[in-house]
Amino acid sequence: MILGGGPAGNVAATYAARLGAEVTVVERDVIGGAAHLWDCIPSKSMIATGGAMSFMERSEGMGLENGTPMIDTDALTARIGRIKNQMSGNTTELLQSQNVRLMRGAGRFIGPNTIEVIGELGTEEVEFDSALVSTGSRPRVPEWCSPDGERILTTRDCYPPRVFPESVTVVGSGVTGVEFVHMFSSFGSDVTLVVSRQQVLPGKDPEVAAVLEQEFMDRGVKLLMGARAQAIERVDADGNLDSEGEHVVVRCDDGRSVTSSHAVLAIGSVPNTADIGLESAGVHVNNWGYVDINHHCVTNVEHIYAAGDISGKLPLSSVASIQGRKVAEHVMGLHTRSHRHLDYDKAASAIFTEPEIADVGLAEAEAFASGRKIRVTKVPFSATAKAMINNDTRGFVKIISDPATGVILGGSIVGRHAAELISVIAVAVTAGLTVTDLVESILVHPALSEALAEAAE
Ligand SMILES: Cc1cc2nc3c(=O)[nH]c(=O)nc-3n(C[C@H](O)[C@H](O)[C@H](O)COP(=O)(O)OP(=O)(O)OC[C@H]3O[C@@H](n4cnc5c(N)ncnc54)[C@H](O)[C@@H]3O)c2cc1C
């Protein structure tokens, strides 16, 4: 029995069914989950359209006549809808082809072996031997802000917003915040980013963050560093509070404030663990609302698993999917033969800004902080023919290896297609490959991946 059909739930369902389990998935919205409906798919679809616009703007010198691209909001909305429907449809078909039972409705545990599903056709109780809780998360909304879906927005109100913001203040400078800054600035909005620390992307390699800060400033994005938002309110043209006012003011704890036509809240997420009856099943939730799991994704109750965002590991669709797969293997007893523990420290991740940013494994700053000896090699994309051909020489590849053995421990890539290129380093990190393995691989020419081989050299 699987509660929630996002990446964790639907991947677990597919593999468990393939391995011979009788599987039911309960989903209250769409199969594919928030990942398809609100997060990965729509945000990256919007970013791809913005990227096409900025590519056209940057195409000077490529032998094209310059034209100014314009947004067609209806066509953009239709495009995002098409991609979401196609993705959700594909996933639904895959589950059906494996004879997975799909139940539409809101599910909750009413005992350690029973889930109640409240659907359009009434309420049904389903008994199970094992269950997976994969109900995902939703945007965090603090008590000092009331999103209205019109001008004070959460990330879920932006695909696209009803009116394209003339100006927008993004609150939160983590991965989601900077992607929204990039998205709106590539569509021509006047953007301000409220950064609570002294660096965007806190926790990321400072050198990588600095590239993005510079890029934002070059594009006219205003960075309000060291400012923590404490109120977001709608105001009229004179600055008086007005719930229907055409302006939004973001007030910060240091007395500074920013006024714009819209504000977007991007300050993280909270797990969907309330109201699903976890207490009736005896499943513990920690102080932050997440379900603690062991390395097999088993909760404190032996036959109940948790995976995806609610497990409080890395909030990534890719992590949710692989956890789902591990759950299926474990529940069907396969872990004894093939199981490798998930190593969340080796998960690759990407930030879909321009330039793209991707990293995996050990970071340079982390190694220095722990006193670990590392070797860092860095090659700029400007050294490759393909970057020149692409008319975009921004960014670099950085490889972190063990100086004694040459084993690749991690890496960062900033630049075009970083999210694709990082896969090479991710495989190397997971498989324990060395810089020599990379140097001796015969790669394509001309390609951006040549910078990887150069860095390994
Ligand atoms: C703006 C944004 C962009 C993102 N972009 C990326 C990206 O590019 N790449 C990436 O890897 N990650 C990205 N993420 C993170 C990614 O979306 C999540 O990590 C992923 O969706 C988690 O998957 P999940 O299976 O845990 O939950 P979800 O995808 O949230 O699915 C959970 C499902 O459970 C259902 N559900 C909840 N409660 C019940 C109930 N009681 N009964 C029935 N069904 C229920 C929900 O309707 C939902 O469909 C992004 C996140 C955000 C906010």
The ligand as an SDF file (V2000), in Angstrom:
LIG
                    3D

 53 58  0  0  0  0  0  0  0  0999 V2000
    9.9800   24.7940   -7.1550 C   0  0  0  0  0  0  0  0  0  0  0  0
   10.6140   23.4450   -6.9870 C   0  0  0  0  0  0  0  0  0  0  0  0
   11.3870   22.9260   -7.9990 C   0  0  0  0  0  0  0  0  0  0  0  0
   11.9850   21.6760   -7.8560 C   0  0  0  0  0  0  0  0  0  0  0  0
   12.7850   21.2250   -8.8540 N   0  0  0  0  0  0  0  0  0  0  0  0
   13.4350   20.0300   -8.7130 C   0  0  0  0  0  0  0  0  0  0  0  0
   14.3050   19.5550   -9.7280 C   0  0  0  0  0  0  0  0  0  0  0  0
   14.5110   20.2110  -10.7560 O   0  0  0  0  0  0  0  0  0  0  0  0
   14.9010   18.3570   -9.5580 N   0  0  0  0  0  0  0  0  0  0  0  0
   14.7110   17.5890   -8.4310 C   0  0  0  0  0  0  0  0  0  0  0  0
   15.2890   16.4980   -8.3130 O   0  0  0  0  0  0  0  0  0  0  0  0
   13.8890   18.0320   -7.4440 N   0  0  0  0  0  0  0  0  0  0  0  0
   13.2530   19.2210   -7.5510 C   0  0  0  0  0  0  0  0  0  0  0  0
   12.4050   19.6700   -6.5600 N   0  0  0  0  0  0  0  0  0  0  0  0
   12.1400   18.7940   -5.4050 C   0  0  0  0  0  0  0  0  0  0  0  0
   11.1260   17.6940   -5.7780 C   0  0  0  0  0  0  0  0  0  0  0  0
    9.9650   18.2870   -6.3310 O   0  0  0  0  0  0  0  0  0  0  0  0
   10.7440   16.8750   -4.5540 C   0  0  0  0  0  0  0  0  0  0  0  0
   11.9250   16.4570   -3.9060 O   0  0  0  0  0  0  0  0  0  0  0  0
    9.9290   15.6470   -4.9740 C   0  0  0  0  0  0  0  0  0  0  0  0
    8.7060   16.0370   -5.5350 O   0  0  0  0  0  0  0  0  0  0  0  0
    9.6620   14.7520   -3.7570 C   0  0  0  0  0  0  0  0  0  0  0  0
    8.9870   13.6210   -4.1770 O   0  0  0  0  0  0  0  0  0  0  0  0
    7.9940   12.8510   -3.1760 P   0  0  0  0  0  0  0  0  0  0  0  0
    7.6320   11.5730   -3.8600 O   0  0  0  0  0  0  0  0  0  0  0  0
    8.5360   12.8170   -1.8230 O   0  0  0  0  0  0  0  0  0  0  0  0
    6.6880   13.7900   -3.0620 O   0  0  0  0  0  0  0  0  0  0  0  0
    5.7600   14.5850   -4.0450 P   0  0  0  0  0  0  0  0  0  0  0  0
    6.2930   14.7470   -5.4040 O   0  0  0  0  0  0  0  0  0  0  0  0
    5.4120   15.8070   -3.2520 O   0  0  0  0  0  0  0  0  0  0  0  0
    4.4800   13.6410   -4.1210 O   0  0  0  0  0  0  0  0  0  0  0  0
    3.7120   13.3540   -2.9850 C   0  0  0  0  0  0  0  0  0  0  0  0
    2.3180   13.0110   -3.4180 C   0  0  0  0  0  0  0  0  0  0  0  0
    1.5730   12.5660   -2.2960 O   0  0  0  0  0  0  0  0  0  0  0  0
    0.2460   13.0040   -2.4350 C   0  0  0  0  0  0  0  0  0  0  0  0
   -0.4110   13.0010   -1.1270 N   0  0  0  0  0  0  0  0  0  0  0  0
   -0.0880   13.7370   -0.0410 C   0  0  0  0  0  0  0  0  0  0  0  0
   -0.8970   13.4240    0.9860 N   0  0  0  0  0  0  0  0  0  0  0  0
   -1.7590   12.4840    0.5280 C   0  0  0  0  0  0  0  0  0  0  0  0
   -2.8110   11.7750    1.1030 C   0  0  0  0  0  0  0  0  0  0  0  0
   -3.1590   11.9560    2.3820 N   0  0  0  0  0  0  0  0  0  0  0  0
   -3.4840   10.8880    0.3530 N   0  0  0  0  0  0  0  0  0  0  0  0
   -3.1580   10.6880   -0.9610 C   0  0  0  0  0  0  0  0  0  0  0  0
   -2.1520   11.3320   -1.5560 N   0  0  0  0  0  0  0  0  0  0  0  0
   -1.4490   12.2200   -0.8190 C   0  0  0  0  0  0  0  0  0  0  0  0
    0.3860   14.3880   -3.0330 C   0  0  0  0  0  0  0  0  0  0  0  0
   -0.8020   14.7730   -3.7000 O   0  0  0  0  0  0  0  0  0  0  0  0
    1.5560   14.1990   -3.9900 C   0  0  0  0  0  0  0  0  0  0  0  0
    1.0990   13.8850   -5.2850 O   0  0  0  0  0  0  0  0  0  0  0  0
   11.8020   20.9260   -6.6660 C   0  0  0  0  0  0  0  0  0  0  0  0
   11.0210   21.4470   -5.6310 C   0  0  0  0  0  0  0  0  0  0  0  0
   10.4410   22.7000   -5.7750 C   0  0  0  0  0  0  0  0  0  0  0  0
    9.6300   23.2610   -4.6430 C   0  0  0  0  0  0  0  0  0  0  0  0
  1  2  1  0
  2  3  1  0
  2 52  2  0
  3  4  2  0
  4  5  1  0
  4 50  1  0
  5  6  2  0
  6  7  1  0
  6 13  1  0
  7  8  2  0
  7  9  1  0
  9 10  1  0
 10 11  2  0
 10 12  1  0
 12 13  2  0
 13 14  1  0
 14 15  1  0
 14 50  1  0
 15 16  1  0
 16 17  1  0
 16 18  1  0
 18 19  1  0
 18 20  1  0
 20 21  1  0
 20 22  1  0
 22 23  1  0
 23 24  1  0
 24 25  2  0
 24 26  1  0
 24 27  1  0
 27 28  1  0
 28 29  2  0
 28 30  1  0
 28 31  1  0
 31 32  1  0
 32 33  1  0
 33 34  1  0
 33 48  1  0
 34 35  1  0
 35 36  1  0
 35 46  1  0
 36 37  1  0
 36 45  1  0
 37 38  2  0
 38 39  1  0
 39 40  1  0
 39 45  2  0
 40 41  1  0
 40 42  2  0
 42 43  1  0
 43 44  2  0
 44 45  1  0
 46 47  1  0
 46 48  1  0
 48 49  1  0
 50 51  2  0
 51 52  1  0
 52 53  1  0
M  END
$$$$
